[in-house]
Amino acid sequence: MTYTKVKVKIVSPLFKTKIPLPFYATEGAAAMDLHACCEAPIIVPAGSRASVPTGIAIELPGPELVALIFPRSGLASKHGISLSNAVGVIDSDYRGEIKCLIKNESDQEYIVQPGDRIAQIAFFPIRKVVWEEVTELGVTERGEGGFGSTGLNQLEEDSS
C-alpha cells in the first residue's frame, strides 16, 4: 500500500478537542468519515437540505488527484440522509473548508449532532482527456441501448 501526503488545515477551534481528523476506520476502508464540526446541533427538516461544516480544508498535491465526498450508507438506509449533490468534488485548486451538503429525504426531521459522522471522503487519480472528434464510434453488442436496456434480472433473461 502506498500513501500520498495531503495537507490538511484546521479551520475550526472545535477540532482536535471535540472533532477528530478523518481516519480510516479499518485496514480495508477505502474512505474516511467526515465529522460535523459545529457548536450546536443542526436541524434538517424533512425534505430539506443543510450545509454542514467539517472544520477542515485540504491541499491536494496536484491535479492528478481528486477528493470525492460520498454519503454514508448507514445514514441513507436508516435515516434517509444523503448528499444533495450526490458526490462532492474537491478539486486540487480548492482551498476552502469542506462542507457537506446533506439532504433529508425522510418524512421526519433529522438532527446532526456536533461530531456526528456525516459523509466520507475518498481520493482518486485523475486522467484528463483530449477530445478526438469522429463521425462514427466503434460497434459493440450493446450499441446505443441505455436506461435499462440490459434488463433487470439476469436470471429471468437466461430462462426465457
C-alpha positions in Angstrom: 0.0 0.0 0.0 1.3 3.4 -1.0 0.2 6.6 0.7 0.0 10.1 -0.7 0.5 13.1 1.6 -2.4 15.5 1.6 -2.0 18.7 3.6 -4.9 19.5 6.0 -5.6 22.8 7.6 -7.8 23.0 10.7 -10.2 25.9 10.3 -12.3 25.4 13.4 -11.3 25.7 17.1 -13.5 22.7 17.8 -11.1 20.5 16.0 -8.9 18.0 17.9 -10.7 18.8 21.2 -14.2 17.5 20.1 -13.7 16.6 16.5 -11.0 14.1 15.3 -9.1 14.3 12.0 -10.7 11.9 9.4 -9.1 8.4 9.6 -9.5 5.0 8.0 -11.7 3.0 10.4 -10.4 -0.4 9.2 -7.5 -1.7 7.2 -9.8 -2.3 4.3 -11.6 1.0 4.4 -11.5 3.0 1.1 -12.7 6.2 2.6 -12.5 8.2 5.8 -15.5 9.6 7.7 -16.0 13.3 7.9 -17.5 14.7 11.1 -19.9 17.6 11.7 -17.8 20.4 13.1 -20.5 22.6 14.7 -21.0 24.0 18.2 -24.8 23.3 18.3 -27.0 20.7 16.6 -28.1 21.4 13.1 -31.8 20.6 12.4 -32.6 19.4 8.9 -36.4 19.3 8.5 -38.0 16.6 6.4 -37.4 17.2 2.7 -34.9 19.9 3.4 -31.1 20.5 2.9 -28.3 21.9 5.1 -24.7 22.8 4.7 -22.7 21.1 7.4 -19.1 22.3 8.1 -16.3 19.7 8.6 -13.8 22.1 10.1 -11.0 21.2 7.7 -9.6 22.4 4.4 -7.2 20.4 2.3 -4.4 20.9 -0.3 -4.2 18.1 -2.8 -0.6 17.5 -4.1 -1.7 18.3 -7.7 -4.3 18.0 -10.5 -3.6 14.3 -10.8 -5.6 13.6 -7.6 -9.2 14.5 -6.6 -11.1 14.1 -3.3 -14.6 12.9 -3.6 -17.3 13.2 -0.9 -19.8 10.4 -0.7 -22.9 9.8 1.5 -22.6 7.3 4.4 -24.7 4.2 3.6 -25.9 3.8 7.2 -27.3 7.4 7.3 -29.1 6.8 4.0 -30.6 3.4 4.9 -31.6 4.2 8.5 -32.5 7.9 8.2 -32.9 9.0 4.6 -29.8 11.3 4.8 -27.8 11.7 1.7 -25.8 14.4 -0.1 -27.8 16.9 -2.2 -25.1 16.9 -4.9 -24.8 13.1 -4.9 -21.0 13.2 -4.8 -19.0 16.3 -3.8 -15.9 17.1 -5.8 -12.9 18.7 -4.1 -10.6 19.9 -6.9 -6.9 20.2 -6.5 -7.0 24.1 -6.5 -9.8 24.4 -3.9 -8.6 25.7 -0.6 -11.8 26.4 1.4 -13.4 24.5 4.2 -15.0 21.2 3.1 -18.8 21.4 3.7 -21.2 18.6 3.2 -24.5 19.5 1.5 -26.8 17.0 3.2 -30.4 16.4 2.3 -33.1 14.8 4.4 -35.2 12.5 2.1 -37.3 11.2 5.0 -40.6 12.4 6.4 -39.1 13.3 9.8 -36.6 16.0 10.8 -33.0 14.8 11.3 -30.7 16.4 13.9 -27.0 16.5 13.1 -25.1 16.5 16.4 -21.6 18.0 16.8 -19.1 15.3 15.9 -21.5 13.1 14.0 -20.1 11.2 11.1 -21.9 12.8 8.2 -20.1 11.8 5.0 -17.0 10.1 3.8 -14.0 11.3 1.8 -12.0 9.2 -0.7 -9.2 10.0 -3.0 -8.9 9.0 -6.7 -6.4 9.5 -9.5 -7.5 11.7 -12.4 -6.9 11.2 -16.1 -7.5 14.3 -18.2 -8.7 13.7 -21.8 -8.3 15.5 -25.1 -11.4 15.2 -27.4 -11.0 13.5 -30.8 -14.0 14.3 -32.9 -15.1 11.4 -35.2 -18.1 10.7 -37.4 -18.6 7.1 -36.1 -17.9 5.2 -32.9 -16.8 1.6 -32.6 -19.5 -1.0 -32.8 -20.4 -3.1 -29.7 -23.1 -5.6 -28.9 -24.9 -3.1 -26.7 -24.7 -0.3 -29.1 -26.9 2.7 -28.2 -29.0 0.7 -25.7 -29.2 2.5 -22.4 -31.6 3.2 -19.4 -32.5 -0.4 -18.6 -31.6 -1.9 -22.0 -29.6 -4.7 -20.3 -32.7 -5.8 -18.2 -33.4 -6.0 -14.6 -32.8 -9.6 -13.7 -30.2 -11.8 -15.5 -31.9 -15.0 -14.2 -35.2 -14.2 -15.8 -33.5 -13.4 -19.1 -31.5 -16.7 -19.1 -34.6 -18.8 -18.5 -36.6 -17.3 -21.4 
